[in-house]
């Protein structure tokens, strides 16, 4: 850890700045591929690489600096018109981006980056600079920037053999070294020895108790240590260079601030908050003076009126401060969308498809906490559209469609919610095929399938283990994905709906609250307990007419005008003791998510109130039907109902 607070601050700034530059760089590289003549865009990309090179070199991360320097060579040739932008150049620059992203993440997590091997990418850069083709270069396993580097699948024995072979090669070089270099050899072997001693469990026990991947990872770590030792010896660094490397490793162990933990805030929003804070101080001073007057026995109408006015003023100011703070947490959803072009491009290349991506509404703002949690569901829905939705070019031509498929990603604000749409003009969903696959997997019975509408059959894809993919790949076919997508969206107090037409396309509609911190709630009473229902999900409230309640398939329903809705007694769901089973003199709160609606039976309506959502924590957060808790003005704790969970469970 840095002893110098200033250096620690510089390191944290480096991590944040580099991450932000990389976020924009990915999108800019996509734009450059479609706008190769845009000189300003090219210059912006060059500046991003140049900035990362300079700051990483200053921090002692030469591995990062070296890679960005080679990327600059290509960009310089593009700026001088010695090369023209093509797919190979973009592919290589994206490889550079992936390795940079990987190394920055490792630095952020305090991991060593000296073993990151991007030698194959450097070969490609040299070939491109000389005007050649990179097709003949042997492919190298690319870094997996989400979960770490991929490793070659091979047995534990072969890994051990590679480690021992590498060690013997190092020993065979011993006669060529000076006494100073012998010290390096000893230090390198000590490093390997520490790794080996750290793994005291015999290999056979690891394979019995752990997964095969764990066995490979143990040996992989040992092999990487030998590689690092070999690299040190082959380079024969001078004393000054060794110190520099040591410094870089030390700084790599320092976890600093990340881009995910920071928000760029407009100065005008900060100034607005400062002004409101000043108004709050004035209100506090007035309140203190009124308190002194009352304590002195000056109980007059003027003092009481001034107290009422001051309280009203403070209430208004605190509401404005709350709104101001919430605005500070709001960031454009374009921050989330910017990874979409790269994902679609890579998938189109992988599946030999032609796909264009259209994005709208990137300026729509949403709470940063929601954006952080929405990343994985969005990626999976885009993959689903590119894999299952868009047809291959030859198939589209036969169907009379344009050769290039279209994936649409858009966002818009609707009241206190944001609506995200992910659509494609591909195959659409086949209800009969979905039902057949669900029956085959034992998810539904033939009788249940026969009663399903097309709309209901689309919901089958959210069942765990469901997949219609014929071939299992790293993108689809394992039956894991859309169920997790819906689970994650429900955690965000949102909903997901599907619209599809066979042969025309599919649209996923995700509706989320703008913020998870403060919401409007409808307070209701069930027996002696008070509960809060998110007002955004409330469609209407009606008296419970017992004559319109009936039972279908052993479930209670209620007829409201021409609609038949499932009826949920909150007293039973929440297991409230001492409740009366009679539905007379009770209310039905109609709530809905998308096209799905249910009626909640409550004893009394207590009114509307702005509530602050508090999490139940890790131990209680898994309880179904409960979104969190809030504290009322009298100090009582009230449970907030999870409408999404209730609606989906009964639909």
Secondary structure, DSSP 8 states (H G I E B T S, - for coil): --SSHHHHHHHHHHHHHHHHHHHHHHHHHHHHHH-TT-HHHHHHHHHHHHHHHHHHHHHT-HHHHHHHHHHHHHHHHHHTTSS---HHHHHHHHHHHHHHHHHHHHHHTT---TT---HHHHHHHHHHHTT--STTS-----EETTTEE------HHHHHHHHHHHHHHHHHTGGG--HHHHHHHHHHHHHHHHHHHH--S-HHHHHHHS-HHHHHHHHHHHHHHHHHHHHHHHHT--HHHHHHHHHHHHHHT-----GGG-----HHHHHHHHHHHHHHHHHHHHHHHHHHHHHTT---HHHHHHHHHHHHHHHHHHHHHHHHHHHHHEEETHHHHTTHHHHHHHHHHHTT--EEEEEE-TT-EEEHHHHHHHHHHHHHHHHHIIIIIS--HHHHHHTT--SSEEEEEEEEEETTEEEEEEEESS----HHHHHHHHHHTTSS-HHHHHT--HHHHHGGGGSTT----SS--SSSSSS-SHHHHHHHHHHTT-EEEEEEETTTEEEEEEEEES-SSEEEEEEEEETTEEEEEEGGGEEEEEE--GGGEEEETTEEEEEETTEEEEEEEHHHHTT-TT-----TT-EEEEEEETTEEEEEEESEEEEEEEEE-B--HHHHTT-TTEEEEEE-TTS-EEEEE-HHHHHHHH-
